[in-house]
Amino acid sequence: MQEIEQAILRRIRGSGSGWCFTPADFADLGGTSAVWTALHRLTQRGVIRRLARGLYDFPETHPVLGTLSPDAEAVAQAVARSRQIRIQPTGAYAANLLGLSEQVPARIVFLTDGAPRRIRIGNREIVLRRTTPRNMATAGRISGTVIQALRYIGKERLTPAHRRTLARRLSAADKRELFKDRLNAPGWMRPLLAELGGKGEAHA
């Protein structure tokens, strides 16, 4: 048991502060019961933090702020790995990730092709919402986050400042990806994605 605990601890520390994980991340190190027991012991010792049932993190600390809240993306990725599903940031959270909005939502939503789940951590709620295959076509790519962010902002509220922010924030590779994935976006977005990709789209 102690060997499994030490092996788990080495993997946690090797992944760095802020890493979120589930027992599934250690399935190769021992049986289910042994892994759960080891995680329980590490939690009791204060080495790791239990966020929800079967969900933990290796807390990141700040010299002034102390122990920080877990990163929403890291939490969602841990759940996605354990369930072998895909996730895609959406709504206000996607817009915030790209610098298109300063709003940091208390309710952070990810689209998924797996079962839905809600996780409450402090005053934040992380929601995995099942969606259609079309919405997941660009999951895990920057183009997916851009499409979801623009969907949240909406055609009528999209400003030149939003366009400039995207042009500045996205790398050349990101822009090429946007152009390639533009057909997965609603029709009104396609000219903008083509423009960002460095190519006009006269017949969008």
C-alpha positions as a Markdown table, in Angstrom:
| # | Residue | x | y | z |
|---|---|---|---|---|
| 1 | Met | 0.0 | 0.0 | 0.0 |
| 2 | Gln | 2.8 | 2.4 | 0.9 |
| 3 | Glu | 4.5 | 1.7 | -2.5 |
| 4 | Ile | 1.3 | 2.6 | -4.3 |
| 5 | Glu | 0.9 | 5.8 | -2.2 |
| 6 | Gln | 4.5 | 6.8 | -3.0 |
| 7 | Ala | 4.0 | 6.1 | -6.7 |
| 8 | Ile | 0.8 | 8.2 | -6.8 |
| 9 | Leu | 2.6 | 11.0 | -4.9 |
| 10 | Arg | 5.4 | 11.0 | -7.4 |
| 11 | Arg | 3.0 | 11.4 | -10.3 |
| 12 | Ile | 1.1 | 14.2 | -8.6 |
| 13 | Arg | 4.2 | 16.1 | -7.8 |
| 14 | Gly | 5.6 | 15.5 | -11.3 |
| 15 | Ser | 2.5 | 17.0 | -12.8 |
| 16 | Gly | 3.0 | 20.2 | -10.8 |
| 17 | Ser | 0.9 | 22.5 | -8.7 |
| 18 | Gly | -2.6 | 23.1 | -9.9 |
| 19 | Trp | -3.1 | 19.6 | -11.4 |
| 20 | Cys | -6.5 | 18.2 | -11.0 |
| 21 | Phe | -7.1 | 14.4 | -11.1 |
| 22 | Thr | -9.3 | 11.5 | -10.4 |
| 23 | Pro | -8.6 | 7.9 | -9.3 |
| 24 | Ala | -8.6 | 6.9 | -13.0 |
| 25 | Asp | -5.3 | 8.8 | -13.5 |
| 26 | Phe | -3.6 | 6.2 | -11.3 |
| 27 | Ala | -5.4 | 3.0 | -12.6 |
| 28 | Asp | -2.0 | 1.7 | -13.8 |
| 29 | Leu | -0.5 | 1.9 | -10.4 |
| 30 | Gly | -2.8 | -0.4 | -8.4 |
| 31 | Gly | -6.3 | -1.7 | -7.8 |
| 32 | Thr | -9.3 | 0.6 | -7.4 |
| 33 | Ser | -9.5 | 0.1 | -3.6 |
| 34 | Ala | -5.8 | 0.7 | -3.1 |
| 35 | Val | -5.8 | 3.9 | -5.2 |
| 36 | Trp | -8.8 | 5.3 | -3.3 |
| 37 | Thr | -7.2 | 4.5 | 0.0 |
| 38 | Ala | -4.0 | 6.2 | -1.0 |
| 39 | Leu | -5.8 | 9.3 | -2.1 |
| 40 | His | -7.8 | 9.4 | 1.1 |
| 41 | Arg | -4.5 | 9.3 | 3.1 |
| 42 | Leu | -2.9 | 12.0 | 1.1 |
| 43 | Thr | -6.0 | 14.2 | 1.6 |
| 44 | Gln | -5.9 | 13.6 | 5.3 |
| 45 | Arg | -2.2 | 14.6 | 5.4 |
| 46 | Gly | -3.1 | 17.8 | 3.5 |
| 47 | Val | -0.9 | 17.0 | 0.5 |
| 48 | Ile | -3.8 | 17.0 | -1.9 |
| 49 | Arg | -7.3 | 18.6 | -1.7 |
| 50 | Arg | -10.6 | 16.9 | -2.3 |
| 51 | Leu | -12.8 | 19.0 | -4.6 |
| 52 | Ala | -15.8 | 16.6 | -5.0 |
| 53 | Arg | -16.3 | 12.9 | -4.8 |
| 54 | Gly | -13.6 | 11.2 | -6.8 |
| 55 | Leu | -12.1 | 14.6 | -7.8 |
| 56 | Tyr | -8.9 | 16.1 | -6.3 |
| 57 | Asp | -6.2 | 18.7 | -7.0 |
| 58 | Phe | -2.6 | 19.4 | -6.0 |
| 59 | Pro | -3.3 | 22.9 | -4.7 |
| 60 | Glu | -1.4 | 25.8 | -6.1 |
| 61 | Thr | -0.3 | 28.4 | -3.5 |
| 62 | His | 0.4 | 32.1 | -3.8 |
| 63 | Pro | 2.8 | 33.9 | -1.5 |
| 64 | Val | 0.2 | 36.6 | -0.7 |
| 65 | Leu | -3.1 | 35.0 | -1.6 |
| 66 | Gly | -2.4 | 31.6 | 0.0 |
| 67 | Thr | -4.1 | 28.5 | -1.5 |
| 68 | Leu | -5.7 | 29.2 | -4.8 |
| 69 | Ser | -8.9 | 27.9 | -6.2 |
| 70 | Pro | -8.6 | 25.2 | -8.8 |
| 71 | Asp | -8.6 | 26.1 | -12.4 |
| 72 | Ala | -11.9 | 25.4 | -14.1 |
| 73 | Glu | -10.3 | 24.0 | -17.2 |
| 74 | Ala | -8.1 | 21.7 | -15.2 |
| 75 | Val | -11.2 | 20.4 | -13.3 |
| 76 | Ala | -13.1 | 19.8 | -16.5 |
| 77 | Gln | -10.1 | 18.1 | -18.1 |
| 78 | Ala | -9.8 | 15.7 | -15.1 |
| 79 | Val | -13.4 | 14.7 | -15.5 |
| 80 | Ala | -13.0 | 14.3 | -19.2 |
| 81 | Arg | -10.0 | 12.0 | -18.8 |
| 82 | Ser | -11.8 | 9.8 | -16.3 |
| 83 | Arg | -14.9 | 9.5 | -18.5 |
| 84 | Gln | -13.0 | 9.4 | -21.8 |
| 85 | Ile | -15.1 | 12.2 | -23.2 |
| 86 | Arg | -14.4 | 15.5 | -25.0 |
| 87 | Ile | -15.2 | 18.9 | -23.7 |
| 88 | Gln | -15.5 | 22.4 | -25.2 |
| 89 | Pro | -15.5 | 25.8 | -23.3 |
| 90 | Thr | -18.6 | 27.8 | -24.2 |
| 91 | Gly | -20.5 | 30.9 | -23.3 |
| 92 | Ala | -19.0 | 33.7 | -21.2 |
| 93 | Tyr | -16.1 | 31.5 | -20.2 |
| 94 | Ala | -15.0 | 31.0 | -23.8 |
| 95 | Ala | -15.3 | 34.7 | -24.4 |
| 96 | Asn | -13.2 | 35.4 | -21.3 |
| 97 | Leu | -10.5 | 32.9 | -22.3 |
| 98 | Leu | -10.0 | 34.8 | -25.6 |
| 99 | Gly | -10.0 | 38.3 | -24.0 |
| 100 | Leu | -13.4 | 39.2 | -25.6 |
| 101 | Ser | -15.0 | 39.7 | -22.3 |
| 102 | Glu | -13.8 | 40.7 | -18.8 |
| 103 | Gln | -16.6 | 38.8 | -17.2 |
| 104 | Val | -15.4 | 35.9 | -15.1 |
| 105 | Pro | -18.6 | 33.8 | -14.7 |
| 106 | Ala | -19.5 | 32.1 | -11.5 |
| 107 | Arg | -21.1 | 29.4 | -13.6 |
| 108 | Ile | -18.6 | 27.9 | -16.1 |
| 109 | Val | -20.1 | 25.8 | -18.9 |
| 110 | Phe | -18.4 | 23.2 | -21.0 |
| 111 | Leu | -20.1 | 21.3 | -23.8 |
| 112 | Thr | -19.5 | 17.6 | -23.9 |
| 113 | Asp | -20.3 | 14.5 | -25.9 |
| 114 | Gly | -20.6 | 12.5 | -22.6 |
| 115 | Ala | -23.0 | 12.5 | -19.7 |
| 116 | Pro | -23.8 | 15.8 | -18.0 |
| 117 | Arg | -22.4 | 16.7 | -14.6 |
| 118 | Arg | -22.4 | 19.7 | -12.2 |
| 119 | Ile | -19.5 | 20.3 | -9.8 |
| 120 | Arg | -19.7 | 23.0 | -7.2 |
| 121 | Ile | -16.4 | 24.3 | -5.8 |
| 122 | Gly | -16.7 | 27.2 | -3.4 |
| 123 | Asn | -18.9 | 29.9 | -5.1 |
| 124 | Arg | -18.3 | 28.5 | -8.6 |
| 125 | Glu | -20.2 | 25.9 | -10.5 |
| 126 | Ile | -18.6 | 23.9 | -13.3 |
| 127 | Val | -21.2 | 22.5 | -15.7 |
| 128 | Leu | -20.7 | 19.8 | -18.3 |
| 129 | Arg | -23.6 | 20.0 | -20.7 |
| 130 | Arg | -24.3 | 17.4 | -23.3 |
| 131 | Thr | -24.6 | 18.8 | -26.8 |
| 132 | Thr | -24.9 | 17.8 | -30.5 |
| 133 | Pro | -22.1 | 16.2 | -32.5 |
| 134 | Arg | -22.0 | 19.4 | -34.7 |
| 135 | Asn | -21.1 | 21.5 | -31.6 |
| 136 | Met | -18.4 | 19.1 | -30.7 |
| 137 | Ala | -16.9 | 18.9 | -34.2 |
| 138 | Thr | -14.1 | 21.4 | -33.2 |
| 139 | Ala | -13.8 | 20.4 | -29.6 |
| 140 | Gly | -10.3 | 20.7 | -28.2 |
| 141 | Arg | -9.2 | 23.2 | -30.8 |
| 142 | Ile | -8.9 | 26.9 | -30.6 |
| 143 | Ser | -11.4 | 27.2 | -33.4 |
| 144 | Gly | -14.0 | 25.6 | -31.2 |
| 145 | Thr | -13.4 | 28.1 | -28.5 |
| 146 | Val | -13.6 | 31.0 | -30.9 |
| 147 | Ile | -16.9 | 29.7 | -32.5 |
| 148 | Gln | -18.5 | 29.3 | -29.0 |
| 149 | Ala | -17.3 | 32.7 | -27.9 |
| 150 | Leu | -18.7 | 34.4 | -30.9 |
| 151 | Arg | -21.9 | 32.5 | -30.5 |
| 152 | Tyr | -22.2 | 33.9 | -27.0 |
| 153 | Ile | -21.4 | 37.5 | -28.1 |
| 154 | Gly | -23.8 | 37.3 | -31.0 |
| 155 | Lys | -23.8 | 38.9 | -34.5 |
| 156 | Glu | -25.5 | 42.1 | -33.3 |
| 157 | Arg | -23.1 | 42.7 | -30.4 |
| 158 | Leu | -19.9 | 41.9 | -32.3 |
| 159 | Thr | -17.7 | 45.0 | -32.6 |
| 160 | Pro | -14.5 | 46.0 | -34.4 |
| 161 | Ala | -12.8 | 45.8 | -31.0 |
| 162 | His | -13.7 | 42.1 | -30.8 |
| 163 | Arg | -12.2 | 41.5 | -34.2 |
| 164 | Arg | -9.0 | 43.3 | -33.3 |
| 165 | Thr | -8.7 | 41.3 | -30.1 |
| 166 | Leu | -9.0 | 38.0 | -32.0 |
| 167 | Ala | -6.5 | 39.1 | -34.6 |
| 168 | Arg | -4.0 | 40.1 | -32.0 |
| 169 | Arg | -4.5 | 37.1 | -29.7 |
| 170 | Leu | -4.5 | 34.3 | -32.2 |
| 171 | Ser | -1.3 | 32.9 | -33.7 |
| 172 | Ala | -0.7 | 32.3 | -37.4 |
| 173 | Ala | -1.4 | 28.5 | -36.8 |
| 174 | Asp | -4.6 | 29.4 | -34.9 |
| 175 | Lys | -5.8 | 31.5 | -37.8 |
| 176 | Arg | -5.1 | 28.8 | -40.3 |
| 177 | Glu | -7.1 | 26.4 | -38.1 |
| 178 | Leu | -10.0 | 28.9 | -38.0 |
| 179 | Phe | -10.1 | 29.1 | -41.8 |
| 180 | Lys | -10.1 | 25.4 | -42.1 |
| 181 | Asp | -12.9 | 24.9 | -39.5 |
| 182 | Arg | -15.1 | 27.8 | -40.6 |
| 183 | Leu | -17.7 | 25.5 | -42.2 |
| 184 | Asn | -18.5 | 24.2 | -38.7 |
| 185 | Ala | -19.6 | 27.7 | -37.7 |
| 186 | Pro | -22.9 | 29.4 | -38.3 |
| 187 | Gly | -23.1 | 31.2 | -41.6 |
| 188 | Trp | -22.9 | 34.7 | -40.2 |
| 189 | Met | -19.5 | 33.9 | -38.6 |
| 190 | Arg | -17.8 | 32.4 | -41.7 |
| 191 | Pro | -16.7 | 35.7 | -43.3 |
| 192 | Leu | -15.0 | 36.8 | -40.0 |
| 193 | Leu | -13.3 | 33.4 | -39.6 |
| 194 | Ala | -12.1 | 33.6 | -43.2 |
| 195 | Glu | -10.9 | 37.1 | -42.7 |
| 196 | Leu | -9.0 | 36.2 | -39.6 |
| 197 | Gly | -7.5 | 33.3 | -41.5 |
| 198 | Gly | -6.1 | 35.7 | -44.0 |
| 199 | Lys | -8.6 | 34.9 | -46.8 |
| 200 | Gly | -11.7 | 36.7 | -47.8 |
| 201 | Glu | -15.0 | 34.8 | -48.4 |
| 202 | Ala | -17.0 | 36.6 | -50.9 |
| 203 | His | -19.8 | 34.1 | -51.0 |
| 204 | Ala | -20.3 | 33.5 | -47.2 |
